């Protein structure tokens, strides 16, 4: 009887084969029944599988431990969502995966995985107290490699040193650490903290010296820099915040006379998304531009500081008579500086309304008409109400719903209009129910209200995507409208082309919209060529439907 055993991969297991051969040769087992039992046992698939598993486990080094491949799976999931979002309207498979990855059960599993991988379940113990003699101070010596961190000259109150700033304490006159720049050398070391007293720099005593004197020592140092410090009483929390804001003004630190250090400043443009990593300072926040790979944060004016500057500039202009508010749609209390934002992800079957604003005559109504005509089942535009008389060629319920002033005023008072306004003595408005019905039906609602209505439309309930339709420069505006034989929207009686004065009025109105309401807009389109402007609008509509986009944080919470 031949006795063999096979491993799980189909090969003969040499250990068991040898054991069976030895068993046959053993003279002590003369009983055929016992021998048969052992042979059947050794040849069984179950035992062979157990031996195979044992062999593989035995090969593992005892020091090897099972470890997670990564500890930030949720971050990777978010990156995958951003990569999939632009493809959702192209591939049904991408769309299915996109929605699957947003399910709470899957995200909870990944969140739990990351918590275990990062050992976040371990208890957080307080720092071990260091006992020192009452007559002695605790001293720490920190050595940093000198890098290309900014070094400022001239400012006496705060000088950056390898990613930190120093100042003279007003009460004691000692040199102390004033600020740690997130991502800088001092921050990465984890050894220097705000409030630490600087005693020596490169074995040079700094007692009685100014921040400028310390800066000179640093500038003349080569290689490494050694600090002797007295630790502060309390260690401030240097963890980065997760706040993102959209900037509503431009900032150039090089031209700011009040920034503690120009080289440490972060310049940005209007509309940039900024990651605010620290708001510890009342006047100077630390921030990075969203998406940039740089590690060190830069200084930007805080919201309170920028609001104070804007108010001061307005007061100066008004007192000098240089600039006055032309009409009362200017909201003096609303000062555009920063707005906290977060990514708003598309919701299956629920689409954000698209709001087109722009100067009268710029072409937003024609763009709205073309978008609706492109796909009437998908894009819907509610018929607005008005109190003006019906004109020749108009059909009730097509261009407008015509009502009496008394009826419309009563409905406005009852809150039935999502937006309304008055133009040339007549009321205009959009009923809230019509917008809600389109959204609930899974359609994309297209609105083209007067720009003053934007504040009442931009709510967490509606979550609109606002596009500013802008005119080109005067010569291009005149050329394109003349070539297209565009009819003036300023003359309600006669059909004629635009005049130069009307073109200038359009541009002036657009500048005013940009000044007062530009920060409310998610994007803009310059309508210099109607066909190109329409294609841009279609692309924005698709992006709004399929991609996560920045929106006010209150809409996401």
C-alpha positions as CSV (number, residue, x, y, z in Angstrom):
1,X,0.0,0.0,0.0
2,X,1.5,3.3,-1.1
3,X,1.0,6.1,1.3
4,X,1.4,9.7,0.1
5,X,0.0,13.1,1.2
6,X,-0.6,16.2,-1.0
7,X,-0.1,19.8,0.0
8,X,-2.7,22.4,-0.7
9,X,-0.9,23.6,-3.8
10,X,-0.9,20.0,-5.3
11,X,2.6,19.0,-4.4
12,X,3.4,16.0,-2.0
13,X,4.1,17.0,1.5
14,X,7.5,15.5,2.2
15,X,7.1,15.5,6.0
16,X,4.0,13.4,6.0
17,X,5.2,11.1,3.2
18,X,8.4,10.4,5.3
19,X,6.2,9.7,8.3
20,X,4.0,7.2,6.5
21,X,7.1,5.4,5.1
22,X,8.6,5.2,8.5
23,X,5.3,3.9,9.9
24,X,5.2,1.0,7.3
25,X,8.8,0.0,8.3
26,X,8.1,0.1,12.0
27,X,8.1,-3.5,13.3
28,X,6.2,-2.5,16.5
29,X,2.9,-2.1,14.5
30,X,1.9,-5.5,13.5
31,X,-1.8,-4.8,13.8
32,X,-3.2,-4.1,10.3
33,X,-6.2,-2.3,11.8
34,X,-4.0,0.2,13.7
35,X,-1.7,0.7,10.7
36,X,-4.7,1.3,8.4
37,X,-6.1,3.9,10.8
38,X,-2.9,5.9,11.0
39,X,-2.3,5.7,7.3
40,X,-5.9,7.0,6.6
41,X,-5.4,9.8,9.2
42,X,-2.1,10.9,7.7
43,X,-3.5,10.9,4.2
44,X,-6.6,12.9,5.1
45,X,-7.0,16.3,3.4
46,X,-7.9,17.9,6.8
47,X,-4.6,16.9,8.4
48,X,-2.7,17.9,5.4
49,X,-4.3,21.3,5.3
50,X,-3.5,21.8,9.0
51,X,0.2,20.9,8.5
52,X,0.4,23.2,5.5
53,X,-1.0,26.1,7.5
54,X,1.4,25.3,10.4
55,X,4.3,25.3,8.0
56,X,3.5,28.7,6.6
57,X,3.0,30.2,10.1
58,X,6.2,28.6,11.3
59,X,8.1,30.5,8.6
60,X,7.0,33.9,9.9
61,X,9.7,35.5,12.0
62,X,8.6,35.9,15.6
63,X,9.6,39.5,15.5
64,X,7.3,40.3,12.5
65,X,4.0,41.9,13.5
66,X,0.9,42.5,11.4
67,X,0.8,46.2,10.6
68,X,-1.6,48.3,8.6
69,X,-0.5,49.3,5.1
70,X,-1.7,52.9,5.7
71,X,-3.3,55.0,8.4
72,X,-5.1,57.6,6.3
73,X,-7.6,55.6,4.3
74,X,-10.3,58.3,4.8
75,X,-8.0,60.9,3.2
76,X,-7.4,58.6,0.3
77,X,-11.2,58.1,0.0
78,X,-11.7,61.9,-0.3
79,X,-9.0,62.1,-2.9
80,X,-10.6,59.2,-4.9
81,X,-14.0,61.1,-4.7
82,X,-12.4,64.2,-6.2
83,X,-10.9,62.1,-9.0
84,X,-14.2,60.3,-9.7
85,X,-16.4,63.4,-9.6
86,X,-15.5,64.9,-13.0
87,X,-16.2,61.5,-14.6
88,X,-19.6,60.7,-13.0
89,X,-21.5,62.3,-15.9
90,X,-19.5,60.2,-18.4
91,X,-19.3,56.8,-16.8
92,X,-22.2,55.1,-15.0
93,X,-19.7,52.9,-13.2
94,X,-17.8,55.9,-11.9
95,X,-21.1,57.4,-10.7
96,X,-22.0,54.2,-8.9
97,X,-18.6,54.0,-7.2
98,X,-18.8,57.7,-6.4
99,X,-22.1,57.3,-4.5
100,X,-21.0,54.0,-2.9
101,X,-17.9,55.6,-1.4
102,X,-20.1,58.3,0.3
103,X,-22.2,55.7,2.2
104,X,-22.0,56.2,6.0
105,X,-21.3,52.5,6.7
106,X,-18.2,52.3,4.4
107,X,-16.9,55.6,5.7
108,X,-17.4,54.5,9.3
109,X,-15.4,51.3,8.7
110,X,-12.5,53.3,7.2
111,X,-12.7,55.8,10.1
112,X,-12.4,52.9,12.6
113,X,-9.5,51.4,10.6
114,X,-7.6,54.7,10.7
115,X,-8.3,55.1,14.4
116,X,-6.8,51.7,15.1
117,X,-3.9,52.2,12.6
118,X,-3.0,55.5,14.3
119,X,-3.5,53.9,17.7
120,X,-5.9,56.6,18.5
121,X,-7.5,54.3,21.1
122,X,-4.5,54.6,23.4
123,X,-5.2,56.8,26.5
124,X,-3.7,60.3,26.4
125,X,-1.5,60.6,29.5
126,X,-0.5,64.0,30.8
127,X,3.2,65.0,30.5
128,X,5.4,63.7,33.3
129,X,6.1,66.6,35.7
130,X,9.8,67.6,35.9
131,X,10.9,68.3,39.5
132,X,13.5,71.0,39.8
133,X,15.1,72.8,42.7
134,X,13.3,76.0,43.6
135,X,16.5,78.0,43.1
136,X,17.2,76.5,39.6
137,X,15.5,77.2,36.3
138,X,14.9,74.4,33.8
139,X,17.0,75.0,30.7
140,X,16.6,73.3,27.3
141,X,19.1,73.3,24.5
142,X,17.7,73.1,21.0
143,X,19.9,72.7,17.9
144,X,18.4,73.5,14.4
145,X,19.8,73.3,11.0
146,X,19.9,76.8,9.4
147,X,17.6,76.8,6.3
148,X,16.0,79.2,3.9
149,X,13.4,80.4,6.4
150,X,12.7,84.1,6.1
151,X,14.9,86.5,8.1
152,X,13.6,90.1,8.4
153,X,15.4,93.3,9.1
154,X,14.2,96.5,10.6
155,X,11.2,95.3,12.7
156,X,12.0,95.5,16.4
157,X,8.9,93.7,17.7
158,X,9.1,90.4,15.9
159,X,11.9,88.8,13.9
160,X,11.6,85.4,12.2
161,X,14.2,82.9,13.2
162,X,14.1,79.5,11.4
163,X,10.4,79.6,11.3
164,X,9.7,81.5,14.5
165,X,9.5,85.1,15.5
166,X,10.9,86.8,18.6
167,X,10.1,89.9,20.5
168,X,11.0,91.8,23.7
169,X,8.7,91.1,26.6
170,X,7.2,94.5,27.6
171,X,7.2,93.6,31.3
172,X,10.5,91.8,31.8
173,X,12.6,93.1,28.9
174,X,13.6,89.6,28.0
175,X,13.7,88.1,24.5
176,X,10.9,85.5,24.1
177,X,9.5,83.4,21.3
178,X,6.5,85.3,19.9
179,X,5.2,83.0,17.2
180,X,5.9,79.6,15.7
181,X,5.3,79.4,12.0
182,X,3.4,76.2,11.2
183,X,5.5,73.9,9.0
184,X,8.7,75.8,9.7
185,X,11.9,74.4,11.2
186,X,11.0,75.3,14.8
187,X,7.6,73.8,14.4
188,X,8.9,70.6,12.9
189,X,11.4,70.2,15.8
190,X,8.6,70.2,18.4
191,X,11.1,71.7,20.9
192,X,10.5,75.4,20.7
193,X,7.2,76.9,22.0
194,X,5.6,80.3,22.2
195,X,6.7,82.1,25.4
196,X,10.0,80.4,25.7
197,X,12.7,82.8,26.9
198,X,15.9,83.0,24.8
199,X,19.0,83.0,26.9
200,X,21.8,82.2,24.4
201,X,22.2,81.9,20.6
202,X,25.3,80.0,19.5
203,X,26.8,80.4,23.0
204,X,26.3,84.2,22.8
205,X,24.3,85.6,25.8
206,X,21.4,87.7,24.5
207,X,20.5,89.4,27.9
208,X,20.0,93.1,27.3
209,X,20.0,92.7,23.5
210,X,17.3,93.6,21.0
211,X,15.5,91.4,18.5
212,X,17.7,93.0,15.8
213,X,20.8,92.0,17.7
214,X,19.7,88.4,17.8
215,X,18.9,88.6,14.1
216,X,22.4,89.7,13.4
217,X,23.7,86.7,15.3
218,X,21.5,84.4,13.2
219,X,22.5,86.0,9.9
220,X,26.2,85.5,10.7
221,X,25.7,81.9,11.7
222,X,26.6,79.0,9.5
223,X,25.3,75.4,9.5
224,X,23.5,74.7,12.8
225,X,22.0,77.2,15.3
226,X,21.9,76.4,19.0
227,X,19.4,78.0,21.3
228,X,19.5,77.9,25.1
229,X,15.9,78.5,26.3
230,X,13.9,78.7,29.5
231,X,10.6,76.9,28.8
232,X,7.4,78.8,29.1
233,X,5.0,78.1,31.9
234,X,2.3,76.8,29.5
235,X,2.7,75.0,26.2
236,X,0.3,76.4,23.6
237,X,-1.5,73.9,21.4
238,X,0.1,74.1,17.9
239,X,-2.2,71.6,16.2
240,X,-3.4,72.9,12.8
241,X,-7.0,73.9,12.5
242,X,-9.1,72.5,9.6
243,X,-10.7,75.8,8.7
244,X,-10.9,76.7,5.0
245,X,-11.9,80.2,3.9
246,X,-12.5,81.9,0.6
247,X,-10.7,85.2,0.3
248,X,-12.8,88.2,-0.9
249,X,-9.9,90.6,-1.4
250,X,-6.4,90.7,-2.8
251,X,-3.4,90.8,-0.4
252,X,0.3,91.6,-1.1
253,X,2.5,91.4,2.0
254,X,5.3,93.3,0.2
255,X,3.1,96.4,0.2
256,X,1.7,96.0,3.7
257,X,3.6,98.4,6.1
258,X,2.1,96.8,9.2
259,X,2.9,93.1,8.7
260,X,5.4,91.9,11.3
261,X,7.6,90.3,8.6
262,X,7.1,90.8,4.9
263,X,9.1,87.7,4.0
264,X,6.9,85.6,6.2
265,X,3.7,86.9,4.5
266,X,1.4,84.9,2.2
267,X,0.0,86.8,-0.8
268,X,-3.2,85.7,-2.4
269,X,-5.9,86.7,-5.0
270,X,-9.6,87.3,-4.6
271,X,-11.3,84.0,-4.8
272,X,-8.4,81.9,-3.5
273,X,-9.2,79.1,-1.0
274,X,-6.9,79.4,2.1
275,X,-6.3,76.8,4.8
276,X,-6.2,78.7,8.1
277,X,-3.8,76.6,10.2
278,X,-3.7,79.0,13.2
279,X,-5.8,81.8,14.6
280,X,-4.0,82.2,17.8
281,X,-3.0,85.8,17.0
282,X,-5.8,88.3,17.0
283,X,-4.3,90.3,14.1
284,X,-2.2,87.8,12.1
285,X,-3.4,84.4,11.1
286,X,-1.2,81.7,9.6
287,X,-2.4,80.1,6.4
288,X,-1.5,78.1,3.3
289,X,-3.1,78.2,-0.1
290,X,-5.3,75.1,-0.5
291,X,-3.7,72.5,-2.8
292,X,-0.2,73.9,-2.6
293,X,2.5,71.4,-1.3
294,X,4.5,73.9,0.7
295,X,4.9,73.0,4.3
296,X,5.5,76.4,5.9
297,X,2.5,78.6,6.6
298,X,2.5,82.3,5.9
299,X,1.0,85.3,7.7
300,X,-2.2,87.0,6.5
301,X,-4.3,89.7,8.2
302,X,-7.1,88.3,10.4
303,X,-10.7,89.0,9.7
304,X,-10.9,91.6,12.5
305,X,-7.8,93.4,11.2
306,X,-9.0,93.5,7.6
307,X,-12.5,94.6,8.5
308,X,-10.9,97.5,10.6
309,X,-8.8,98.4,7.6
310,X,-11.7,98.5,5.2
311,X,-13.8,100.6,7.5
312,X,-10.9,103.0,7.9
313,X,-10.5,103.3,4.2
314,X,-14.2,104.0,3.7
315,X,-14.3,106.6,6.4
316,X,-11.3,108.3,4.9
317,X,-12.8,108.4,1.4
318,X,-16.1,109.6,2.6
319,X,-14.6,112.4,4.7
320,X,-12.4,113.5,1.8
321,X,-15.4,113.4,-0.6
322,X,-13.4,111.0,-2.9
323,X,-16.1,108.4,-3.1
324,X,-19.7,108.2,-2.1
325,X,-22.3,105.4,-2.2
326,X,-24.4,106.1,-5.2
327,X,-27.6,104.3,-4.1
328,X,-29.0,102.6,-1.1
329,X,-28.4,99.0,-2.2
330,X,-25.0,99.2,-0.6
331,X,-24.9,97.3,2.6
332,X,-22.5,99.2,4.9
333,X,-22.6,96.4,7.6
334,X,-21.5,93.8,5.1
335,X,-17.7,93.8,4.8
336,X,-16.3,91.2,2.5
337,X,-13.1,89.7,3.9
338,X,-13.2,85.9,4.3
339,X,-16.0,83.3,4.2
340,X,-15.6,79.9,5.8
341,X,-16.1,77.3,3.2
342,X,-16.3,73.5,2.8
343,X,-16.6,71.0,0.0
344,X,-20.3,70.5,-1.0
345,X,-20.7,67.1,-2.7
346,X,-23.4,66.5,-5.3
347,X,-26.5,64.7,-4.1
348,X,-28.1,62.0,-6.2
349,X,-31.3,63.3,-7.8
350,X,-31.1,66.8,-6.2
351,X,-29.4,69.5,-8.2
352,X,-28.3,73.0,-7.2
353,X,-30.2,75.8,-8.9
354,X,-28.0,77.9,-11.2
355,X,-28.4,81.6,-10.8
356,X,-27.2,84.0,-13.5
357,X,-26.7,87.6,-12.6
358,X,-25.3,90.4,-14.6
359,X,-25.9,93.9,-15.9
360,X,-29.1,94.7,-17.9
361,X,-28.5,93.8,-21.6
362,X,-25.4,91.6,-21.0
363,X,-27.2,88.5,-22.3
364,X,-27.9,86.4,-19.3
365,X,-31.6,85.9,-20.3
366,X,-30.5,84.6,-23.7
367,X,-28.0,82.2,-22.1
368,X,-30.7,81.0,-19.8
369,X,-33.1,80.5,-22.8
370,X,-30.5,78.5,-24.7
371,X,-29.7,76.3,-21.7
372,X,-33.4,75.4,-21.2
373,X,-33.8,74.8,-24.9
374,X,-30.8,72.4,-24.9
375,X,-32.6,69.9,-22.6
376,X,-36.1,71.1,-21.6
377,X,-36.7,68.0,-19.5
378,X,-33.6,68.7,-17.4
379,X,-33.3,72.4,-17.2
380,X,-36.3,74.4,-16.1
381,X,-36.8,78.1,-15.6
382,X,-39.8,79.4,-13.5
383,X,-41.9,82.1,-15.1
384,X,-41.5,85.3,-13.1
385,X,-44.4,87.4,-11.8
386,X,-44.7,91.1,-12.7
387,X,-47.1,94.0,-12.2
388,X,-46.3,95.8,-15.4
389,X,-48.8,95.7,-18.3
390,X,-48.5,93.0,-21.0
391,X,-46.7,94.2,-24.2
392,X,-47.5,93.5,-27.7
393,X,-46.5,89.9,-28.7
394,X,-46.3,88.7,-25.2
395,X,-48.3,85.7,-24.0
396,X,-49.5,85.5,-20.4
397,X,-47.7,82.7,-18.6
398,X,-44.9,82.5,-21.2
399,X,-42.7,85.5,-20.6
400,X,-44.3,86.6,-17.3
401,X,-47.3,85.9,-15.0
402,X,-49.1,89.2,-14.9
403,X,-50.8,90.2,-11.6
404,X,-52.0,93.3,-9.9
405,X,-49.8,95.3,-7.6
406,X,-52.1,94.6,-4.7
407,X,-52.0,90.9,-5.2
408,X,-48.2,90.8,-5.6
409,X,-47.6,93.0,-2.5
410,X,-49.8,90.7,-0.5
411,X,-47.9,87.6,-1.7
412,X,-44.6,89.3,-0.9
413,X,-45.8,90.1,2.6
414,X,-46.8,86.4,3.0
415,X,-43.3,85.2,2.0
416,X,-44.4,83.5,-1.2
417,X,-41.5,85.0,-3.3
418,X,-38.0,83.6,-3.1
419,X,-36.8,86.9,-4.6
420,X,-38.4,90.1,-5.7
421,X,-37.6,93.7,-6.6
422,X,-38.8,96.9,-8.3
423,X,-37.7,98.2,-11.7
424,X,-39.0,101.3,-13.3
425,X,-42.1,101.4,-11.0
426,X,-43.1,97.8,-11.6
427,X,-42.6,94.8,-9.3
428,X,-40.9,91.6,-10.4
429,X,-40.4,88.3,-8.6
430,X,-40.0,84.5,-8.6
431,X,-42.4,82.3,-6.6
432,X,-40.7,80.0,-4.0
433,X,-43.1,77.2,-4.8
434,X,-42.1,77.1,-8.5
435,X,-38.4,76.8,-7.6
436,X,-39.0,74.1,-5.0
437,X,-41.2,72.1,-7.4
438,X,-38.4,72.0,-10.0
439,X,-35.8,70.9,-7.4
440,X,-38.0,68.2,-6.0
441,X,-38.7,66.9,-9.5
442,X,-35.0,66.3,-10.0
443,X,-34.6,69.2,-12.5
444,X,-31.9,71.9,-12.6
445,X,-33.7,75.2,-11.9
446,X,-32.2,78.2,-13.9
447,X,-32.8,81.7,-12.5
448,X,-31.9,85.1,-13.9
449,X,-32.9,87.6,-11.3
450,X,-31.9,91.2,-10.7
451,X,-28.5,91.2,-9.0
452,X,-29.9,92.8,-5.9
453,X,-31.8,89.5,-5.2
454,X,-28.6,87.5,-4.8
455,X,-28.5,88.0,-1.0
456,X,-32.0,86.6,-0.5
457,X,-31.3,83.6,-2.9
458,X,-28.0,82.6,-1.4
459,X,-29.3,80.4,1.4
460,X,-28.5,77.0,2.9
461,X,-32.0,75.8,1.9
462,X,-31.5,76.7,-1.8
463,X,-27.7,76.2,-2.1
464,X,-27.5,78.0,-5.5
465,X,-24.5,78.1,-7.8
466,X,-24.1,81.7,-8.8
467,X,-22.5,82.7,-12.2
468,X,-21.7,86.3,-13.0
469,X,-22.3,87.1,-16.7
470,X,-19.9,89.9,-17.5
471,X,-19.5,92.2,-20.6
472,X,-16.1,92.5,-22.4
473,X,-14.3,95.8,-22.7
474,X,-16.1,98.6,-24.5
475,X,-14.7,98.2,-28.0
476,X,-15.2,94.4,-28.0
477,X,-18.7,94.9,-26.5
478,X,-19.7,97.3,-29.2
479,X,-18.1,95.2,-32.0
480,X,-19.8,91.9,-31.0
481,X,-23.3,93.4,-30.3
482,X,-23.2,95.3,-33.6
483,X,-22.2,92.2,-35.5
484,X,-24.9,90.1,-33.9
485,X,-27.5,92.9,-34.5
486,X,-28.4,92.7,-30.8
487,X,-31.5,94.7,-29.8
488,X,-31.3,97.2,-26.9
489,X,-33.0,96.1,-23.7
490,X,-33.1,99.7,-22.5
491,X,-35.8,100.8,-24.9
492,X,-39.1,99.0,-24.0
493,X,-41.0,100.6,-27.0
494,X,-38.8,100.7,-30.0
495,X,-36.7,97.8,-31.4
496,X,-33.2,99.2,-32.0
497,X,-29.5,98.6,-31.4
498,X,-27.6,99.6,-28.3
499,X,-26.1,103.1,-28.1
500,X,-22.6,103.9,-26.9
501,X,-24.1,105.4,-23.8
502,X,-26.0,102.2,-23.1
503,X,-22.8,100.1,-23.6
504,X,-21.0,102.4,-21.1
505,X,-23.9,102.0,-18.7
506,X,-23.7,98.2,-19.0
507,X,-20.0,98.3,-18.1
508,X,-20.6,100.7,-15.3
509,X,-23.4,98.5,-13.9
510,X,-21.1,95.4,-14.2
511,X,-18.4,97.1,-12.2
512,X,-20.9,97.9,-9.5
513,X,-22.1,94.3,-9.3
514,X,-18.5,93.2,-9.0
515,X,-17.9,95.6,-6.2
516,X,-21.0,94.9,-4.2
517,X,-21.9,91.3,-5.0
518,X,-18.8,89.8,-6.8
519,X,-17.8,87.8,-3.7
520,X,-21.1,86.0,-3.7
521,X,-20.4,84.5,-7.2
522,X,-19.0,81.0,-7.6
523,X,-17.8,81.7,-11.2
524,X,-17.9,84.2,-14.0
525,X,-18.3,84.2,-17.8
526,X,-17.3,87.1,-20.1
527,X,-20.0,87.2,-22.8
528,X,-17.8,88.4,-25.7
529,X,-19.0,85.6,-28.0
530,X,-22.4,84.2,-27.3
531,X,-21.7,80.6,-28.6
532,X,-18.5,80.4,-26.5
533,X,-20.2,81.9,-23.4
534,X,-22.9,79.3,-23.8
535,X,-20.5,76.4,-24.0
536,X,-18.8,77.7,-20.8
537,X,-22.1,77.8,-19.1
538,X,-22.9,74.2,-20.1
539,X,-19.5,73.1,-18.7
540,X,-20.2,74.9,-15.4
541,X,-23.6,73.3,-15.2
542,X,-22.1,69.9,-15.7
543,X,-19.4,70.6,-13.1
544,X,-22.0,71.8,-10.6
545,X,-23.9,68.5,-11.1
546,X,-21.0,66.1,-10.8
547,X,-18.1,67.7,-8.8
548,X,-17.6,68.6,-5.1
549,X,-17.3,72.4,-5.0
550,X,-16.5,74.9,-2.3
551,X,-19.5,76.5,-0.7
552,X,-20.3,78.3,2.6
553,X,-19.5,75.9,5.5
554,X,-22.9,76.5,7.0
555,X,-24.5,74.8,3.9
556,X,-22.5,71.6,4.6
557,X,-22.9,71.3,8.4
